[in-house]
Amino acid sequence: MSEVLVQVAAAGVNRPDLRQRSGHYPPPPGVTDIPGLEISGTIVALGADVGEWSVGDRVCALVAGGGYAEFCVVPSGQCLPVPEQFSHIEAAALPETFFTVWHNLFERAALKAGETVLIHGGASGIGTTAIQLARAFGADVFVTAGTDEKCESCLVLGAREAFNYRTGDFVAQVAQATSGRGVDVILDMVAGPYVARNLTCLAIGGRLSIIALQGGRSAEIDLETLMRRRMTITASTLRPQPVLDKARIAASLRSQVWPLLEQGRIKPVVHAIFPFDQAAAAHAELERGEHVGKVMLSVE
Ligand SMILES: NC(=O)c1ccc[n+]([C@@H]2O[C@H](COP(=O)([O-])OP(=O)(O)OC[C@H]3O[C@@H](n4cnc5c(N)ncnc54)[C@H](OP(=O)(O)O)[C@@H]3O)[C@@H](O)[C@H]2O)c1
């Protein structure tokens, strides 16, 4: 038994929770149908095989479900220490977006220092993390967002340019901003008709990383362009990945990203905090779509 029991202090609300509630994102087999993909709290019991953690440790953790609860069982490898100076609310805002962005932007799409990246949905929970991580690791960041106010927030977080996709054409704007070269990497949470438009925005050797299908699950693309410009399309979803893979991502985050959090160089953007018994209001807040960053649940 390499699991720990955490007394939950705070949990993050993520768009996948809304999709689960509406019946479109069932928990993986064997996982509770209580929602909640990330928590922070205090370890109150240890499985027999757990050597790394102690009762009383403050941790945050990625979970496959069950985060909206007083207690949550977590594979020990999916726990990370609460960064120094962080509240439980700030710590619970980390796992879902940091695991997702690290895996998709840096591991799968291999974003490197000196490269350019376009992040769709820059003001989302995922987007606000992606902007900060990409900047911290030396990439030049462009984003799309749905209002001028959200665009402004993305610039404050470190984006070089932010394109309001409701009033402009991001394809033309990326071409202009990169003098026609295109960007090296795109993090896409829209898909559907965005896929072909994204390929138009990619530089030779560019990588498109798809993490959500808000615009639709089908796309028509020109494979000749893909071959001629040596592009890569990758896609993944975090929740069904095996515990060992999540533990590997956690270890990578701990060594490469946690020091940046401890140094205060990056921090989660918390938009609103609700008590646990107002989870429905927290979902409504995310559904309104006016947030920048994360919506959280707290017992405090
Ligand atoms: N694959 C994975 O492992 C994984 C893990 C976690 C989350 N996700 C997905 O990642 C997405 C973000 O999650 P979240 O929790 O951060 O949700 P969120 O804060 O609610 O963000 C959703 C974002 O989608 C943006 N959006 C919608 N249509 C758009 C369009 N046409 N162009 C540009 N942006 C558009 C919205 O931007 P505006 O409000 O500015 O319009 C909003 O910021 C969700 O779709 C979620 O399901 C995937």
PDBQT file of the ligand as one rigid body, heavy atoms in Angstrom, charges set to zero:
ROOT
HETATM    1  N1  LIG A 401      -5.629  17.172 -21.358  1.00  0.00    +0.000 N 
HETATM    2  C1  LIG A 401      -5.511  17.339 -20.067  1.00  0.00    +0.000 C 
HETATM    3  O1  LIG A 401      -4.808  16.574 -19.407  1.00  0.00    +0.000 OA
HETATM    4  C2  LIG A 401      -6.221  18.465 -19.383  1.00  0.00    +0.000 A 
HETATM    5  C3  LIG A 401      -6.045  18.672 -18.003  1.00  0.00    +0.000 A 
HETATM    6  C4  LIG A 401      -6.706  19.764 -17.407  1.00  0.00    +0.000 A 
HETATM    7  C5  LIG A 401      -7.512  20.601 -18.166  1.00  0.00    +0.000 A 
HETATM    8  N2  LIG A 401      -7.683  20.324 -19.496  1.00  0.00    +0.000 N 
HETATM    9  C6  LIG A 401      -8.541  21.198 -20.332  1.00  0.00    +0.000 C 
HETATM   10  O2  LIG A 401      -7.900  22.444 -20.453  1.00  0.00    +0.000 OA
HETATM   11  C7  LIG A 401      -8.892  23.465 -20.612  1.00  0.00    +0.000 C 
HETATM   12  C8  LIG A 401      -8.650  24.551 -19.595  1.00  0.00    +0.000 C 
HETATM   13  O3  LIG A 401      -8.970  24.043 -18.314  1.00  0.00    +0.000 OA
HETATM   14  P1  LIG A 401      -9.177  25.029 -17.084  1.00  0.00    +0.000 P 
HETATM   15  O4  LIG A 401      -9.565  24.206 -15.924  1.00  0.00    +0.000 OA
HETATM   16  O5  LIG A 401      -8.012  25.924 -17.018  1.00  0.00    +0.000 OA
HETATM   17  O6  LIG A 401     -10.493  25.792 -17.585  1.00  0.00    +0.000 OA
HETATM   18  P2  LIG A 401     -10.953  27.295 -17.660  1.00  0.00    +0.000 P 
HETATM   19  O7  LIG A 401     -10.168  28.136 -16.702  1.00  0.00    +0.000 OA
HETATM   20  O8  LIG A 401     -12.415  27.299 -17.533  1.00  0.00    +0.000 OA
HETATM   21  O9  LIG A 401     -10.550  27.702 -19.129  1.00  0.00    +0.000 OA
HETATM   22  C9  LIG A 401     -11.240  27.437 -20.294  1.00  0.00    +0.000 C 
HETATM   23  C10 LIG A 401     -10.648  28.409 -21.295  1.00  0.00    +0.000 C 
HETATM   24  O10 LIG A 401     -10.958  28.038 -22.633  1.00  0.00    +0.000 OA
HETATM   25  C11 LIG A 401     -10.851  29.216 -23.375  1.00  0.00    +0.000 C 
HETATM   26  N3  LIG A 401     -11.481  29.132 -24.691  1.00  0.00    +0.000 N 
HETATM   27  C12 LIG A 401     -12.690  28.615 -24.992  1.00  0.00    +0.000 A 
HETATM   28  N4  LIG A 401     -12.894  28.750 -26.326  1.00  0.00    +0.000 NA
HETATM   29  C13 LIG A 401     -11.792  29.382 -26.826  1.00  0.00    +0.000 A 
HETATM   30  C14 LIG A 401     -11.399  29.806 -28.121  1.00  0.00    +0.000 A 
HETATM   31  N5  LIG A 401     -12.201  29.625 -29.182  1.00  0.00    +0.000 N 
HETATM   32  N6  LIG A 401     -10.175  30.388 -28.294  1.00  0.00    +0.000 NA
HETATM   33  C15 LIG A 401      -9.359  30.579 -27.239  1.00  0.00    +0.000 A 
HETATM   34  N7  LIG A 401      -9.682  30.200 -25.968  1.00  0.00    +0.000 NA
HETATM   35  C16 LIG A 401     -10.884  29.609 -25.781  1.00  0.00    +0.000 A 
HETATM   36  C17 LIG A 401     -11.556  30.242 -22.514  1.00  0.00    +0.000 C 
HETATM   37  O11 LIG A 401     -11.067  31.497 -22.885  1.00  0.00    +0.000 OA
HETATM   38  P3  LIG A 401     -11.953  32.837 -22.819  1.00  0.00    +0.000 P 
HETATM   39  O12 LIG A 401     -12.738  32.791 -21.557  1.00  0.00    +0.000 OA
HETATM   40  O13 LIG A 401     -10.913  33.899 -22.846  1.00  0.00    +0.000 OA
HETATM   41  O14 LIG A 401     -12.856  32.840 -24.006  1.00  0.00    +0.000 OA
HETATM   42  C18 LIG A 401     -11.132  29.842 -21.110  1.00  0.00    +0.000 C 
HETATM   43  O15 LIG A 401     -10.053  30.641 -20.649  1.00  0.00    +0.000 OA
HETATM   44  C19 LIG A 401     -10.261  22.786 -20.426  1.00  0.00    +0.000 C 
HETATM   45  O16 LIG A 401     -10.827  22.593 -21.691  1.00  0.00    +0.000 OA
HETATM   46  C20 LIG A 401      -9.909  21.473 -19.754  1.00  0.00    +0.000 C 
HETATM   47  O17 LIG A 401     -10.836  20.477 -20.029  1.00  0.00    +0.000 OA
HETATM   48  C21 LIG A 401      -7.052  19.302 -20.114  1.00  0.00    +0.000 A 
ENDROOT
TORSDOF 0
